[in-house]
Amino acid sequence: MDFFIRHLLSILIFFPTVSIFLLLPVNKKNEWLLRNLSTFLSLVEFIFSLYLFIYFRTNTYKFQFVEKFNWIPSFGATYFLGIDGVSLFLILLTTLLTFVSLLSSYRYIKTHVKEFVILMLLLETFMLGTFAALDVLLFYLFWEFMLIPMYFIIGMWGTGNRVYSAVKFVLYTLSGSLIMLFGLIYIFIMHYDQTGNFTFNILRLYNTHIPDGLQLILFIALFLGFAIKIPLFPFHTWLPDAHTEAPTAGSVILAGVLLKFGVYGFFRFAIPLLPRAAFALAPFVIILGVIGVLYGAFVSIVQKDLKRLVAFSSVSHMGFIIIGLFAMSAISVDGSIIQLINHGIATGALFLFVGMLYERMHSRQIKDFGGIAKKAPILTALFMISVLASVGLPGLNGFIGEFLILIGSFHSYPVLTIIASSGIIFAAVYLLWMFQRVMFQEVTNPAAENFEDMNLREIITVLPLIILMFLIGFYPMPFLERIDPTVLHFLSMINHHKTVYNIIKLKTGLSNA
């Protein structure tokens, strides 16, 4: 047991990949075994990940479950893993949504099942590695390798113009990642010039002294890589296409996990490495966040396709998260991190329900639905809970994150916060209006007459997410008490630089006067 706990992160990261070797001997025609075995293995992975939560110490900001040994000593690269309160829940979210995605794919994925489940497990390894890596080179490798399985998942099992969407997704994210790599390598070289030591250890790179002017350039380089991944307006144009054409499982992973890497990158890398540039550019980034909130909401209102509506709603919700992070108060950053988890849960559930509707009606056009509430009361009730969680109804998880973000951001950016808060009203408009048309409007499509309610597998698929919506909504303390020490340490790291930045700004203002 001691060995298991000491190497838990490595076990979690590579268990899905090792599991693939259990699937390889299975005949590809035996789809029943492939589906059930891969789902079972992903459930085992999720259960393993719960040990992180059980053994995680809540009274410290220090990284836990640390594993470290030399990897490429001549370049200072190490196999360095560890998690704090932020990466803890992102890893738990990843393992849960991978299990949920595989369970949801039984009815949708009908061809090349073996290849699909193998790519999903491989993708899980790369996602977990990205959240756990504390070596910049290791982080970047996991970050880039994620693109490969997701490209094939969209391109092979998507709908419509799936190949175009898959290529667009890769080109956007890869171009941003290469610019980000330039910034990270430059910081690595500067650290070597100052210390004489090669290291990709992010904790050591935090101590690199970087002049203010150069910080701005490097921050922009990192900003492009992470902003595209979020995606932050105006770098969002790949997202609706990727979401719309991806299979349901791909959309759940895209919304629930992959969008989180951009915010995580800002939190772990861009802001701590380049704090004065982050403070200088924070108003600009928050303005982009506010535009994203409103733009995503307005475009969602006019959508006729269910999946595109949920996709654009992600642009709006991720804008809120960026506002909270760059407001850089303890309350707003707490809200931003908890809302990362909430978005993955609520939006992941919405994509699951959209997938169920599509599988039954073979359409995503809102006008083709209606009268479903009478035929499928269970689906209607659970879908309604997910909609209300995304709207931010008190008592459900979405309210906690948005409330903390708005309260924490108001002190520093009152006008922008008030403008952004209108996005909550618009969210109610586009989500509740969509729900009313899909569930209650007059039946116009004959296919709705034979609409089936959720089966047991589908109920089991969404039930963990529904439970979490209520759990976080009514009792968020188990989450916040693990996140809070990490957030406070994050702010303590950069507050000194905030003081320096304010002094420089004051001196500049006085000299200009």
C-alpha positions as CSV (number, residue, x, y, z in Angstrom):
1,M,0.0,0.0,0.0
2,D,2.9,2.4,0.8
3,F,4.3,1.8,-2.7
4,F,0.9,2.4,-4.2
5,I,0.5,5.8,-2.5
6,R,4.1,6.9,-3.2
7,H,3.7,6.2,-6.9
8,L,0.0,6.9,-7.2
9,L,0.4,9.7,-9.8
10,S,2.5,7.5,-12.1
11,I,0.0,4.7,-11.7
12,L,-2.9,7.0,-12.5
13,I,-1.1,8.5,-15.5
14,F,0.0,5.3,-17.2
15,F,-2.7,2.8,-16.0
16,P,-5.0,3.8,-19.0
17,T,-2.1,3.2,-21.4
18,V,-1.2,-0.2,-19.8
19,S,-4.9,-1.1,-20.0
20,I,-4.7,-0.8,-23.8
21,F,-2.6,-4.0,-23.8
22,L,-5.6,-5.8,-22.3
23,L,-7.7,-4.6,-25.2
24,L,-5.3,-5.4,-28.0
25,P,-5.9,-9.2,-28.0
26,V,-9.7,-8.8,-28.1
27,N,-11.2,-9.4,-31.5
28,K,-12.5,-6.1,-33.0
29,K,-15.7,-7.8,-33.8
30,N,-16.4,-8.5,-30.1
31,E,-17.7,-4.9,-29.6
32,W,-19.6,-5.9,-26.4
33,L,-16.4,-7.0,-24.7
34,L,-14.4,-4.0,-25.9
35,R,-17.0,-1.5,-24.7
36,N,-17.5,-3.1,-21.3
37,L,-13.8,-3.9,-20.6
38,S,-12.7,-0.3,-21.5
39,T,-15.5,1.2,-19.4
40,F,-14.6,-1.1,-16.5
41,L,-10.9,-0.1,-16.7
42,S,-11.8,3.6,-16.8
43,L,-14.0,3.0,-13.7
44,V,-11.0,1.4,-11.9
45,E,-8.9,4.4,-12.9
46,F,-11.5,6.8,-11.4
47,I,-11.6,4.7,-8.1
48,F,-7.8,4.9,-8.0
49,S,-8.0,8.7,-8.4
50,L,-10.2,8.9,-5.3
51,Y,-7.2,8.0,-3.2
52,L,-5.8,11.4,-4.1
53,F,-8.8,13.0,-2.5
54,I,-8.7,10.7,0.6
55,Y,-5.0,11.1,1.3
56,F,-4.7,14.8,0.3
57,R,-3.7,17.1,3.2
58,T,-5.9,20.2,3.4
59,N,-3.7,22.4,5.6
60,T,-0.8,23.0,3.2
61,Y,-0.2,24.5,-0.2
62,K,2.8,22.3,-0.9
63,F,2.8,19.8,-3.7
64,Q,1.8,16.3,-2.6
65,F,2.3,12.8,-4.0
66,V,5.6,14.1,-5.4
67,E,7.7,11.8,-7.7
68,K,11.0,13.0,-9.0
69,F,14.0,11.5,-10.7
70,N,16.5,12.5,-13.4
71,W,15.2,12.1,-16.9
72,I,17.6,13.9,-19.2
73,P,20.3,15.2,-16.8
74,S,22.4,17.0,-19.4
75,F,19.4,19.3,-20.1
76,G,18.1,19.5,-16.5
77,A,14.9,17.6,-17.5
78,T,13.3,15.6,-14.7
79,Y,10.4,13.2,-14.4
80,F,8.8,15.5,-11.8
81,L,5.2,15.0,-10.8
82,G,3.1,16.5,-8.0
83,I,-0.4,18.0,-7.3
84,D,-1.8,20.8,-5.3
85,G,-5.4,21.7,-4.5
86,V,-6.1,22.9,-8.1
87,S,-4.6,20.0,-10.0
88,L,-6.2,17.5,-7.6
89,F,-9.7,18.3,-8.7
90,L,-8.8,18.6,-12.4
91,I,-7.4,15.1,-12.2
92,L,-10.5,13.8,-10.5
93,L,-12.7,15.6,-13.1
94,T,-10.6,14.0,-15.9
95,T,-10.9,10.4,-14.6
96,L,-14.7,10.8,-13.9
97,L,-15.4,12.3,-17.4
98,T,-13.4,9.7,-19.2
99,F,-15.5,7.0,-17.5
100,V,-18.7,8.9,-18.3
101,S,-17.6,9.5,-21.9
102,L,-16.9,5.8,-22.5
103,L,-20.2,4.8,-20.9
104,S,-22.1,7.3,-23.1
105,S,-20.6,6.0,-26.3
106,Y,-22.3,2.5,-26.3
107,R,-25.1,3.6,-28.6
108,Y,-23.3,6.3,-30.6
109,I,-20.0,4.7,-31.6
110,K,-20.9,1.9,-34.0
111,T,-17.8,1.5,-36.1
112,H,-14.1,0.9,-35.2
113,V,-15.0,0.5,-31.6
114,K,-11.6,-1.0,-30.7
115,E,-9.7,2.0,-32.1
116,F,-12.1,4.4,-30.4
117,V,-11.7,3.0,-26.8
118,I,-7.9,2.7,-27.3
119,L,-7.7,6.4,-28.3
120,M,-9.9,7.5,-25.4
121,L,-7.6,5.7,-22.9
122,L,-4.5,7.1,-24.5
123,L,-6.0,10.6,-24.3
124,E,-6.7,10.1,-20.6
125,T,-3.0,9.4,-20.0
126,F,-1.9,12.6,-21.8
127,M,-4.5,14.7,-20.0
128,L,-3.6,13.4,-16.5
129,G,0.1,13.8,-17.3
130,T,-0.4,17.5,-18.2
131,F,-2.1,18.3,-14.9
132,A,0.5,16.4,-12.8
133,A,3.8,17.5,-14.6
134,L,6.0,20.0,-12.7
135,D,8.8,19.8,-15.3
136,V,8.2,22.2,-18.2
137,L,9.5,19.8,-20.8
138,L,7.4,17.0,-19.5
139,F,4.3,19.2,-19.3
140,Y,4.8,20.4,-22.9
141,L,5.1,16.8,-24.2
142,F,1.9,15.7,-22.5
143,W,0.2,18.9,-23.7
144,E,1.1,18.3,-27.4
145,F,0.5,14.6,-27.4
146,M,-3.2,15.3,-26.4
147,L,-3.8,16.6,-29.9
148,I,-3.2,13.3,-31.6
149,P,-6.0,11.1,-30.1
150,M,-8.4,14.0,-30.1
151,Y,-7.7,14.7,-33.8
152,F,-8.7,11.1,-34.6
153,I,-11.7,11.1,-32.3
154,I,-13.2,14.1,-34.1
155,G,-12.0,13.1,-37.6
156,M,-13.1,9.5,-37.5
157,W,-16.2,9.4,-35.4
158,G,-17.5,12.9,-35.8
159,T,-20.4,14.1,-38.0
160,G,-20.7,16.4,-41.0
161,N,-17.6,18.3,-41.8
162,R,-15.6,16.4,-39.2
163,V,-12.2,16.3,-41.0
164,Y,-12.2,20.0,-41.5
165,S,-13.1,20.6,-37.8
166,A,-10.4,18.2,-36.6
167,V,-7.7,19.8,-38.8
168,K,-8.8,23.3,-37.6
169,F,-8.6,22.2,-34.0
170,V,-5.1,20.9,-34.4
171,L,-3.8,23.9,-36.4
172,Y,-5.2,26.4,-34.0
173,T,-3.9,24.7,-30.8
174,L,-0.6,23.7,-32.3
175,S,0.2,27.2,-33.6
176,G,-0.5,28.6,-30.2
177,S,1.5,25.9,-28.5
178,L,4.6,26.6,-30.6
179,I,4.5,30.3,-29.7
180,M,4.1,29.3,-26.1
181,L,7.1,26.9,-26.4
182,F,9.3,29.8,-27.6
183,G,8.4,31.7,-24.4
184,L,9.1,28.8,-22.1
185,I,12.5,28.0,-23.8
186,Y,13.5,31.6,-23.5
187,I,12.8,31.6,-19.7
188,F,14.7,28.3,-19.5
189,I,17.8,30.0,-21.2
190,M,17.5,33.1,-19.0
191,H,17.5,30.9,-15.8
192,Y,20.6,29.1,-17.1
193,D,22.4,32.5,-17.7
194,Q,21.6,33.7,-14.2
195,T,22.3,30.5,-12.3
196,G,24.6,28.4,-14.5
197,N,22.2,25.4,-14.1
198,F,20.0,23.8,-16.7
199,T,16.5,23.1,-15.3
200,F,13.0,22.7,-16.5
201,N,11.7,22.5,-12.9
202,I,8.9,25.0,-12.8
203,L,9.4,25.7,-9.1
204,R,13.0,26.8,-9.8
205,L,12.0,28.7,-12.9
206,Y,9.7,30.9,-10.8
207,N,12.8,32.5,-9.4
208,T,14.1,33.7,-12.7
209,H,14.6,37.4,-12.9
210,I,13.0,38.8,-16.1
211,P,13.0,42.5,-16.9
212,D,9.6,44.2,-17.2
213,G,9.8,44.9,-21.0
214,L,10.8,41.3,-21.7
215,Q,8.1,40.0,-19.4
216,L,5.5,41.6,-21.6
217,I,6.8,39.9,-24.7
218,L,7.1,36.5,-23.1
219,F,3.7,36.8,-21.4
220,I,2.1,37.5,-24.8
221,A,3.8,34.3,-26.2
222,L,2.4,32.2,-23.3
223,F,-0.9,34.1,-23.5
224,L,-1.5,33.0,-27.1
225,G,-0.9,29.3,-26.3
226,F,-3.2,29.3,-23.3
227,A,-5.9,31.7,-24.7
228,I,-6.4,29.5,-27.7
229,K,-6.9,26.5,-25.6
230,I,-9.5,28.1,-23.3
231,P,-10.6,29.5,-25.9
232,L,-10.7,33.2,-25.0
233,F,-12.3,35.6,-27.4
234,P,-11.3,36.2,-30.2
235,F,-9.3,32.9,-30.4
236,H,-12.5,30.8,-30.0
237,T,-13.4,30.1,-33.6
238,W,-12.2,26.5,-33.6
239,L,-14.4,25.6,-30.7
240,P,-17.9,25.6,-32.2
241,D,-16.8,23.5,-35.2
242,A,-14.9,21.0,-33.0
243,H,-17.8,20.6,-30.6
244,T,-20.5,20.4,-33.2
245,E,-18.8,17.7,-35.3
246,A,-17.2,15.7,-32.5
247,P,-19.0,12.6,-31.2
248,T,-20.7,13.0,-27.8
249,A,-17.8,11.5,-25.9
250,G,-15.4,13.9,-27.7
251,S,-17.5,16.9,-26.9
252,V,-17.7,15.9,-23.2
253,I,-13.9,15.7,-23.0
254,L,-13.4,18.9,-25.0
255,A,-15.7,20.9,-22.8
256,G,-15.0,19.1,-19.5
257,V,-11.3,18.8,-19.6
258,L,-9.4,20.2,-22.6
259,L,-10.8,23.8,-22.2
260,K,-9.4,23.7,-18.6
261,F,-5.8,23.4,-19.7
262,G,-5.7,27.1,-20.8
263,V,-6.8,28.4,-17.4
264,Y,-4.5,25.9,-15.7
265,G,-1.6,27.1,-17.9
266,F,-2.2,30.7,-16.8
267,F,-2.4,29.7,-13.1
268,R,0.6,27.4,-13.1
269,F,2.9,29.0,-15.6
270,A,2.1,32.4,-17.2
271,I,1.1,34.4,-14.1
272,P,3.7,33.1,-11.6
273,L,6.5,33.2,-14.1
274,L,5.7,36.6,-15.4
275,P,3.7,38.3,-12.6
276,R,4.4,42.0,-13.4
277,A,3.4,41.5,-17.0
278,A,0.3,39.7,-15.8
279,F,-0.7,42.7,-13.6
280,A,0.0,45.1,-16.4
281,L,-2.1,43.2,-18.9
282,A,-4.8,42.0,-16.5
283,P,-7.3,44.8,-17.5
284,F,-6.9,43.9,-21.1
285,V,-7.4,40.2,-20.5
286,I,-10.5,40.9,-18.3
287,I,-11.9,43.0,-21.1
288,L,-11.5,40.1,-23.4
289,G,-13.2,37.9,-20.8
290,V,-16.2,40.3,-20.6
291,I,-16.5,40.4,-24.4
292,G,-16.4,36.6,-24.4
293,V,-19.1,36.4,-21.8
294,L,-21.4,38.7,-23.8
295,Y,-20.5,37.4,-27.2
296,G,-20.9,33.8,-26.3
297,A,-24.3,34.6,-24.8
298,F,-25.6,36.6,-27.7
299,V,-24.5,34.0,-30.3
300,S,-26.0,31.2,-28.2
301,I,-29.4,33.0,-28.2
302,V,-29.7,32.8,-32.0
303,Q,-28.4,29.3,-32.4
304,K,-30.7,26.8,-34.1
305,D,-28.4,23.8,-33.5
306,L,-28.5,22.4,-30.0
307,K,-24.8,21.4,-29.9
308,R,-23.6,24.8,-31.3
309,L,-25.7,26.5,-28.6
310,V,-24.0,24.6,-25.8
311,A,-20.6,25.1,-27.5
312,F,-21.0,28.9,-27.6
313,S,-22.2,28.8,-24.0
314,S,-18.8,27.5,-23.1
315,V,-17.2,30.6,-24.6
316,S,-19.4,32.7,-22.3
317,H,-18.8,30.6,-19.2
318,M,-15.0,30.4,-19.7
319,G,-15.0,34.2,-20.0
320,F,-16.3,34.4,-16.4
321,I,-13.5,32.1,-15.3
322,I,-10.8,34.3,-16.9
323,I,-12.3,37.4,-15.2
324,G,-12.0,35.7,-11.8
325,L,-8.5,34.5,-12.3
326,F,-7.1,37.9,-13.6
327,A,-8.9,39.9,-10.9
328,M,-6.3,38.2,-8.7
329,S,-8.2,38.4,-5.3
330,A,-8.4,35.4,-3.1
331,I,-12.2,35.2,-3.5
332,S,-12.2,35.6,-7.3
333,V,-9.5,33.1,-7.9
334,D,-11.2,30.6,-5.6
335,G,-14.3,31.2,-7.6
336,S,-12.5,30.8,-10.9
337,I,-11.0,27.4,-9.9
338,I,-14.2,26.0,-8.5
339,Q,-16.0,27.2,-11.6
340,L,-13.5,25.3,-13.7
341,I,-14.8,22.2,-12.1
342,N,-18.4,23.3,-12.2
343,H,-18.2,24.0,-15.9
344,G,-16.8,20.6,-16.7
345,I,-19.6,18.9,-14.7
346,A,-22.6,21.0,-16.0
347,T,-21.5,21.5,-19.6
348,G,-20.3,17.9,-19.8
349,A,-23.8,16.8,-18.7
350,L,-25.5,19.1,-21.3
351,F,-23.5,17.5,-24.1
352,L,-24.5,14.1,-22.8
353,F,-28.2,15.1,-23.0
354,V,-27.7,16.6,-26.5
355,G,-26.1,13.3,-27.6
356,M,-29.1,11.3,-26.2
357,L,-31.5,13.6,-28.1
358,Y,-29.5,13.2,-31.3
359,E,-29.3,9.4,-31.0
360,R,-33.2,9.3,-30.8
361,M,-34.2,12.0,-33.2
362,H,-31.2,12.0,-35.6
363,S,-31.3,15.8,-35.6
364,R,-29.8,18.6,-33.5
365,Q,-32.1,21.3,-34.9
366,I,-34.2,22.8,-32.1
367,K,-37.2,23.1,-34.4
368,D,-37.3,19.3,-34.9
369,F,-38.0,18.7,-31.2
370,G,-41.1,19.3,-29.0
371,G,-43.4,17.4,-26.7
372,I,-40.6,15.3,-25.3
373,A,-41.5,16.0,-21.7
374,K,-44.5,13.8,-21.9
375,K,-42.6,11.0,-23.5
376,A,-39.4,11.1,-21.4
377,P,-40.0,12.5,-17.9
378,I,-36.7,11.2,-16.4
379,L,-34.7,12.7,-19.2
380,T,-36.6,16.0,-18.9
381,A,-36.1,16.2,-15.1
382,L,-32.3,15.5,-15.3
383,F,-31.8,17.7,-18.3
384,M,-33.6,20.5,-16.5
385,I,-31.2,20.1,-13.5
386,S,-28.2,20.4,-15.8
387,V,-29.7,23.5,-17.5
388,L,-30.3,25.2,-14.1
389,A,-26.8,24.3,-13.0
390,S,-25.4,26.1,-16.1
391,V,-27.7,29.0,-15.5
392,G,-26.3,29.4,-11.9
393,L,-29.4,28.6,-9.8
394,P,-28.7,28.8,-6.1
395,G,-28.4,25.4,-4.6
396,L,-26.6,24.0,-7.7
397,N,-22.9,24.1,-8.4
398,G,-22.9,26.9,-11.0
399,F,-24.1,29.5,-8.5
400,I,-21.1,29.0,-6.1
401,G,-18.4,29.7,-8.7
402,E,-20.1,32.7,-10.4
403,F,-21.0,34.3,-7.1
404,L,-17.4,34.1,-5.8
405,I,-16.0,35.4,-9.1
406,L,-18.4,38.4,-9.2
407,I,-17.9,39.3,-5.5
408,G,-14.1,38.9,-5.7
409,S,-13.8,40.9,-9.0
410,F,-16.1,43.8,-8.1
411,H,-13.6,45.5,-5.8
412,S,-10.9,45.9,-8.5
413,Y,-13.1,46.1,-11.6
414,P,-16.6,47.2,-10.6
415,V,-17.8,48.4,-14.0
416,L,-16.5,45.4,-16.0
417,T,-17.9,43.1,-13.3
418,I,-21.3,44.6,-13.6
419,I,-21.3,44.3,-17.4
420,A,-20.1,40.7,-17.1
421,S,-22.9,39.9,-14.6
422,S,-25.4,40.5,-17.3
423,G,-24.2,37.3,-18.9
424,I,-25.9,35.4,-16.2
425,I,-29.3,36.9,-17.3
426,F,-28.5,36.0,-20.9
427,A,-27.6,32.5,-19.9
428,A,-31.0,32.1,-18.4
429,V,-32.5,33.4,-21.7
430,Y,-30.8,31.1,-24.1
431,L,-30.7,27.9,-21.9
432,L,-34.3,28.1,-20.6
433,W,-35.7,29.1,-24.0
434,M,-33.8,26.2,-25.6
435,F,-35.2,23.8,-22.9
436,Q,-38.8,25.1,-23.4
437,R,-38.7,24.6,-27.2
438,V,-37.1,21.2,-27.0
439,M,-39.3,19.7,-24.2
440,F,-42.6,21.6,-24.3
441,Q,-43.3,23.2,-27.7
442,E,-45.8,21.7,-30.1
443,V,-44.8,18.4,-31.7
444,T,-43.9,18.9,-35.4
445,N,-41.6,15.9,-36.0
446,P,-43.3,12.5,-36.2
447,A,-40.2,10.9,-34.7
448,A,-41.0,12.5,-31.4
449,E,-44.1,10.3,-31.1
450,N,-41.9,7.3,-30.4
451,F,-39.3,9.1,-28.3
452,E,-37.8,6.7,-25.6
453,D,-37.0,7.8,-22.1
454,M,-33.5,7.2,-20.6
455,N,-32.4,3.6,-20.1
456,L,-30.5,2.4,-17.0
457,R,-27.1,2.8,-18.6
458,E,-27.8,6.4,-19.5
459,I,-29.1,7.2,-16.1
460,I,-25.9,5.8,-14.5
461,T,-23.9,7.9,-17.0
462,V,-25.3,11.2,-15.9
463,L,-26.1,10.4,-12.3
464,P,-22.6,11.1,-10.9
465,L,-22.6,14.6,-12.5
466,I,-26.1,15.3,-11.2
467,I,-25.0,14.3,-7.7
468,L,-22.0,16.6,-7.9
469,M,-24.2,19.5,-9.0
470,F,-26.1,19.3,-5.8
471,L,-23.1,18.4,-3.6
472,I,-21.0,21.4,-4.6
473,G,-24.1,23.6,-4.6
474,F,-25.1,22.8,-1.1
475,Y,-21.8,21.9,0.5
476,P,-18.7,23.3,-1.4
477,M,-16.4,23.2,1.7
478,P,-14.6,19.9,0.9
479,F,-13.6,21.5,-2.4
480,L,-12.8,25.0,-1.2
481,E,-10.7,23.9,1.8
482,R,-8.4,21.9,-0.6
483,I,-8.3,24.7,-3.2
484,D,-7.9,27.7,-0.8
485,P,-4.3,27.0,0.5
486,T,-3.0,26.7,-3.1
487,V,-4.8,29.9,-4.1
488,L,-3.5,31.9,-1.1
489,H,0.1,30.7,-1.9
490,F,-0.4,31.6,-5.5
491,L,-1.4,35.1,-4.5
492,S,1.5,35.4,-2.0
493,M,3.9,34.5,-4.8
494,I,2.8,37.4,-7.0
495,N,1.7,40.1,-4.5
496,H,5.3,41.3,-4.0
497,H,5.4,41.8,-7.8
498,K,2.1,43.6,-7.7
499,T,3.6,46.1,-5.2
500,V,6.6,46.6,-7.4
501,Y,4.4,47.0,-10.4
502,N,2.2,49.6,-8.6
503,I,5.3,51.6,-7.5
504,I,6.6,51.6,-11.1
505,K,3.2,52.7,-12.4
506,L,3.1,55.5,-9.8
507,K,6.6,56.7,-10.6
508,T,5.8,56.7,-14.3
509,G,2.6,58.7,-13.7
510,L,4.5,61.3,-11.5
511,S,7.2,61.7,-14.1
512,N,4.7,62.2,-16.9
513,A,2.9,64.8,-14.7
